[in-house]
Amino acid sequence: MEILSVSLTNFKSHSDRQFSFQPGTNAICGENGAGKTSILEAIAWVCLTTRATIA
């Protein structure tokens, strides 16, 4: 799986943010309390959350 961008709206400390990533290794850097972990939590939530399908 390759994640090229993330858009966060009203997610924890991010009211409206967009992040772009390049293929390969990327670093998320910032001051303490800037929301670095929130970015990773948002990605994990999308990748690991499954939705029930009602047929």
MOPAC internal coordinates of N, CA, C and O (Angstrom, degrees):
PM7 1SCF
backbone

  N    0.0000 0     0.00 0     0.00 0    0    0    0
  C    1.4464 1     0.00 0     0.00 0    1    0    0
  C    1.5265 1   107.46 1     0.00 0    2    1    0
  O    1.2310 1   120.82 1   -38.77 1    3    2    1
  N    1.3027 1   116.03 1   141.23 1    3    2    1
  C    1.4565 1   121.94 1   178.28 1    5    3    2
  C    1.5187 1   108.54 1  -128.07 1    6    5    3
  O    1.2310 1   120.21 1   -56.98 1    7    6    5
  N    1.3118 1   117.21 1   123.02 1    7    6    5
  C    1.4626 1   122.28 1   178.73 1    9    7    6
  C    1.5194 1   107.36 1  -101.78 1   10    9    7
  O    1.2310 1   120.43 1   -62.31 1   11   10    9
  N    1.3126 1   116.78 1   117.69 1   11   10    9
  C    1.4614 1   120.84 1  -177.97 1   13   11   10
  C    1.5215 1   113.03 1   -99.95 1   14   13   11
  O    1.2310 1   120.18 1   157.34 1   15   14   13
  N    1.3417 1   117.26 1   -22.66 1   15   14   13
  C    1.4622 1   119.16 1   177.98 1   17   15   14
  C    1.5231 1   110.00 1  -156.68 1   18   17   15
  O    1.2310 1   121.63 1   -23.30 1   19   18   17
  N    1.3209 1   114.48 1   156.70 1   19   18   17
  C    1.4605 1   122.34 1   177.11 1   21   19   18
  C    1.5190 1   107.07 1  -137.48 1   22   21   19
  O    1.2310 1   120.49 1   -47.21 1   23   22   21
  N    1.3226 1   116.66 1   132.79 1   23   22   21
  C    1.4658 1   122.30 1   174.83 1   25   23   22
  C    1.5184 1   107.94 1  -118.78 1   26   25   23
  O    1.2310 1   120.47 1   -53.20 1   27   26   25
  N    1.3223 1   116.72 1   126.80 1   27   26   25
  C    1.4606 1   121.67 1  -179.90 1   29   27   26
  C    1.5219 1   109.34 1  -118.91 1   30   29   27
  O    1.2310 1   120.73 1   -51.12 1   31   30   29
  N    1.3231 1   116.20 1   128.88 1   31   30   29
  C    1.4575 1   122.14 1   176.03 1   33   31   30
  C    1.5177 1   108.13 1  -127.64 1   34   33   31
  O    1.2310 1   120.51 1   -60.99 1   35   34   33
  N    1.3196 1   116.63 1   119.01 1   35   34   33
  C    1.4685 1   123.10 1  -179.51 1   37   35   34
  C    1.5261 1   111.98 1    52.94 1   38   37   35
  O    1.2310 1   120.62 1  -133.84 1   39   38   37
  N    1.3160 1   116.41 1    46.16 1   39   38   37
  C    1.4643 1   121.55 1   176.73 1   41   39   38
  C    1.5160 1   107.93 1  -115.30 1   42   41   39
  O    1.2310 1   121.00 1   -71.08 1   43   42   41
  N    1.3366 1   115.70 1   108.92 1   43   42   41
  C    1.4629 1   123.22 1  -178.25 1   45   43   42
  C    1.5261 1   110.21 1    52.18 1   46   45   43
  O    1.2310 1   119.08 1    60.26 1   47   46   45
  N    1.3325 1   119.36 1  -119.74 1   47   46   45
  C    1.4721 1   120.69 1  -175.82 1   49   47   46
  C    1.5256 1   113.24 1   -85.91 1   50   49   47
  O    1.2310 1   119.67 1  -178.84 1   51   50   49
  N    1.3229 1   118.23 1     1.16 1   51   50   49
  C    1.4674 1   122.19 1  -176.93 1   53   51   50
  C    1.5277 1   109.99 1  -103.88 1   54   53   51
  O    1.2310 1   120.68 1   -70.73 1   55   54   53
  N    1.3385 1   116.31 1   109.27 1   55   54   53
  C    1.4646 1   118.74 1  -179.66 1   57   55   54
  C    1.5293 1   111.47 1   -80.47 1   58   57   55
  O    1.2310 1   120.16 1   139.22 1   59   58   57
  N    1.3188 1   117.31 1   -40.78 1   59   58   57
  C    1.4689 1   121.19 1   179.30 1   61   59   58
  C    1.5253 1   107.60 1  -161.32 1   62   61   59
  O    1.2310 1   120.45 1   -85.94 1   63   62   61
  N    1.3404 1   116.75 1    94.06 1   63   62   61
  C    1.4649 1   121.04 1  -175.21 1   65   63   62
  C    1.5171 1   110.41 1  -133.80 1   66   65   63
  O    1.2310 1   121.16 1   -33.39 1   67   66   65
  N    1.3261 1   115.39 1   146.61 1   67   66   65
  C    1.4572 1   122.18 1   175.05 1   69   67   66
  C    1.5297 1   107.65 1  -125.60 1   70   69   67
  O    1.2310 1   121.09 1   -41.83 1   71   70   69
  N    1.3202 1   115.52 1   138.17 1   71   70   69
  C    1.4588 1   122.09 1   178.74 1   73   71   70
  C    1.5208 1   108.07 1  -127.78 1   74   73   71
  O    1.2310 1   120.57 1   -45.40 1   75   74   73
  N    1.3208 1   116.52 1   134.60 1   75   74   73
  C    1.4634 1   122.03 1   176.85 1   77   75   74
  C    1.5166 1   108.70 1  -113.54 1   78   77   75
  O    1.2310 1   120.85 1   -40.61 1   79   78   77
  N    1.3211 1   115.97 1   139.39 1   79   78   77
  C    1.4551 1   121.98 1   179.77 1   81   79   78
  C    1.5178 1   108.99 1  -121.22 1   82   81   79
  O    1.2310 1   120.60 1   -25.53 1   83   82   81
  N    1.3063 1   116.45 1   154.47 1   83   82   81
  C    1.4572 1   123.20 1   177.23 1   85   83   82
  C    1.5231 1   108.63 1  -103.23 1   86   85   83
  O    1.2310 1   119.64 1   -27.26 1   87   86   85
  N    1.3168 1   118.29 1   152.74 1   87   86   85
  C    1.4667 1   119.84 1   175.15 1   89   87   86
  C    1.5305 1   109.97 1   -57.05 1   90   89   87
  O    1.2310 1   120.96 1   -39.46 1   91   90   89
  N    1.3136 1   115.78 1   140.54 1   91   90   89
  C    1.4647 1   120.24 1  -178.58 1   93   91   90
  C    1.5135 1   110.60 1   106.31 1   94   93   91
  O    1.2310 1   120.59 1    32.41 1   95   94   93
  N    1.3084 1   116.49 1  -147.59 1   95   94   93
  C    1.4598 1   122.84 1  -177.20 1   97   95   94
  C    1.5200 1   110.10 1   -93.53 1   98   97   95
  O    1.2310 1   120.63 1   -45.62 1   99   98   97
  N    1.3375 1   116.40 1   134.38 1   99   98   97
  C    1.4582 1   122.61 1   178.00 1  101   99   98
  C    1.5207 1   108.48 1  -126.57 1  102  101   99
  O    1.2310 1   120.48 1   -26.96 1  103  102  101
  N    1.3120 1   116.69 1   153.04 1  103  102  101
  C    1.4660 1   122.20 1   177.54 1  105  103  102
  C    1.5234 1   108.95 1  -117.30 1  106  105  103
  O    1.2310 1   121.00 1   -39.76 1  107  106  105
  N    1.3312 1   115.69 1   140.24 1  107  106  105
  C    1.4607 1   121.75 1   174.32 1  109  107  106
  C    1.5231 1   105.67 1  -110.46 1  110  109  107
  O    1.2310 1   120.49 1   -69.54 1  111  110  109
  N    1.3194 1   116.67 1   110.46 1  111  110  109
  C    1.4658 1   122.48 1  -174.83 1  113  111  110
  C    1.5178 1   109.98 1  -120.79 1  114  113  111
  O    1.2310 1   120.68 1   -29.96 1  115  114  113
  N    1.3304 1   116.30 1   150.04 1  115  114  113
  C    1.4541 1   120.80 1   176.04 1  117  115  114
  C    1.5075 1   111.28 1   171.94 1  118  117  115
  O    1.2310 1   121.19 1    -6.98 1  119  118  117
  N    1.3145 1   115.32 1   173.02 1  119  118  117
  C    1.4578 1   122.36 1   178.55 1  121  119  118
  C    1.5303 1   110.40 1   -66.52 1  122  121  119
  O    1.2310 1   120.88 1   -17.20 1  123  122  121
  N    1.3319 1   115.93 1   162.80 1  123  122  121
  C    1.4596 1   120.51 1   173.55 1  125  123  122
  C    1.5252 1   109.03 1   -60.22 1  126  125  123
  O    1.2310 1   120.67 1   -43.90 1  127  126  125
  N    1.3218 1   116.32 1   136.10 1  127  126  125
  C    1.4552 1   120.95 1   179.47 1  129  127  126
  C    1.5158 1   114.67 1    80.07 1  130  129  127
  O    1.2310 1   120.01 1  -171.96 1  131  130  129
  N    1.3311 1   117.58 1     8.04 1  131  130  129
  C    1.4674 1   120.74 1  -177.91 1  133  131  130
  C    1.5217 1   112.76 1   -79.28 1  134  133  131
  O    1.2310 1   119.68 1   162.95 1  135  134  133
  N    1.3407 1   118.22 1   -17.05 1  135  134  133
  C    1.4615 1   120.97 1   178.83 1  137  135  134
  C    1.5148 1   114.68 1   105.94 1  138  137  135
  O    1.2310 1   119.97 1  -160.96 1  139  138  137
  N    1.3271 1   117.66 1    19.04 1  139  138  137
  C    1.4722 1   120.64 1   179.64 1  141  139  138
  C    1.5229 1   111.29 1   -61.24 1  142  141  139
  O    1.2310 1   120.44 1   133.72 1  143  142  141
  N    1.3109 1   116.76 1   -46.28 1  143  142  141
  C    1.4606 1   120.75 1  -179.79 1  145  143  142
  C    1.5244 1   110.76 1   -65.36 1  146  145  143
  O    1.2310 1   120.06 1   145.89 1  147  146  145
  N    1.3151 1   117.50 1   -34.11 1  147  146  145
  C    1.4694 1   121.14 1   178.47 1  149  147  146
  C    1.5188 1   111.45 1   -61.29 1  150  149  147
  O    1.2310 1   120.08 1   143.50 1  151  150  149
  N    1.3302 1   117.46 1   -36.50 1  151  150  149
  C    1.4648 1   121.01 1   177.69 1  153  151  150
  C    1.5213 1   109.33 1   -62.73 1  154  153  151
  O    1.2310 1   120.57 1   133.90 1  155  154  153
  N    1.3274 1   116.51 1   -46.10 1  155  154  153
  C    1.4670 1   120.53 1   179.47 1  157  155  154
  C    1.5221 1   111.47 1   -66.30 1  158  157  155
  O    1.2310 1   120.08 1   141.77 1  159  158  157
  N    1.3369 1   117.46 1   -38.23 1  159  158  157
  C    1.4657 1   120.67 1   177.85 1  161  159  158
  C    1.5249 1   110.97 1   -64.33 1  162  161  159
  O    1.2310 1   119.94 1   141.62 1  163  162  161
  N    1.3193 1   117.72 1   -38.38 1  163  162  161
  C    1.4688 1   120.80 1   178.29 1  165  163  162
  C    1.5210 1   110.93 1   -64.57 1  166  165  163
  O    1.2310 1   120.58 1   136.82 1  167  166  165
  N    1.3269 1   116.50 1   -43.18 1  167  166  165
  C    1.4665 1   120.35 1   178.21 1  169  167  166
  C    1.5207 1   109.89 1   -63.60 1  170  169  167
  O    1.2310 1   120.11 1   135.29 1  171  170  169
  N    1.3275 1   117.39 1   -44.71 1  171  170  169
  C    1.4674 1   121.05 1   179.62 1  173  171  170
  C    1.5215 1   110.80 1   -63.01 1  174  173  171
  O    1.2310 1   120.01 1   139.09 1  175  174  173
  N    1.3247 1   117.59 1   -40.91 1  175  174  173
  C    1.4632 1   120.98 1  -179.12 1  177  175  174
  C    1.5264 1   110.63 1   -61.41 1  178  177  175
  O    1.2310 1   120.27 1   136.30 1  179  178  177
  N    1.3256 1   117.08 1   -43.70 1  179  178  177
  C    1.4671 1   120.73 1  -179.89 1  181  179  178
  C    1.5221 1   110.61 1   -67.41 1  182  181  179
  O    1.2310 1   120.19 1   137.78 1  183  182  181
  N    1.3257 1   117.24 1   -42.22 1  183  182  181
  C    1.4699 1   120.99 1  -175.71 1  185  183  182
  C    1.5253 1   113.02 1   -75.14 1  186  185  183
  O    1.2310 1   120.09 1   149.42 1  187  186  185
  N    1.3251 1   117.43 1   -30.58 1  187  186  185
  C    1.4621 1   120.06 1  -172.11 1  189  187  186
  C    1.5178 1   114.12 1  -104.88 1  190  189  187
  O    1.2310 1   119.55 1   171.79 1  191  190  189
  N    1.3194 1   118.46 1    -8.21 1  191  190  189
  C    1.4580 1   121.54 1  -179.79 1  193  191  190
  C    1.5204 1   109.28 1   -89.67 1  194  193  191
  O    1.2310 1   120.81 1   -50.28 1  195  194  193
  N    1.3212 1   116.06 1   129.72 1  195  194  193
  C    1.4591 1   120.19 1   177.13 1  197  195  194
  C    1.5221 1   108.82 1  -109.28 1  198  197  195
  O    1.2310 1   120.96 1   -32.22 1  199  198  197
  N    1.2807 1   115.77 1   147.78 1  199  198  197
  C    1.4625 1   121.38 1   177.58 1  201  199  198
  C    1.5161 1   109.07 1  -106.53 1  202  201  199
  O    1.2310 1   121.09 1   -39.84 1  203  202  201
  N    1.3061 1   115.53 1   140.16 1  203  202  201
  C    1.4563 1   120.03 1   176.07 1  205  203  202
  C    1.5236 1   108.84 1   -74.93 1  206  205  203
  O    1.2310 1   120.89 1   -41.35 1  207  206  205
  N    1.3055 1   115.90 1   138.65 1  207  206  205
  C    1.4573 1   120.97 1   178.29 1  209  207  206
  C    1.5215 1   108.72 1  -104.29 1  210  209  207
  O    1.2310 1   120.85 1   -53.81 1  211  210  209
  N    1.3168 1   115.98 1   126.19 1  211  210  209
  C    1.4619 1   120.78 1   177.62 1  213  211  210
  C    1.5171 1   107.24 1  -104.82 1  214  213  211
  O    1.2310 1   120.93 1   -60.85 1  215  214  213
  N    1.3307 1   115.83 1   119.15 1  215  214  213
  C    1.4640 1   119.58 1  -177.13 1  217  215  214
  C    1.5070 1   110.80 1  -100.45 1  218  217  215
  O    1.2310 1   120.10 1   180.00 1  219  218  217

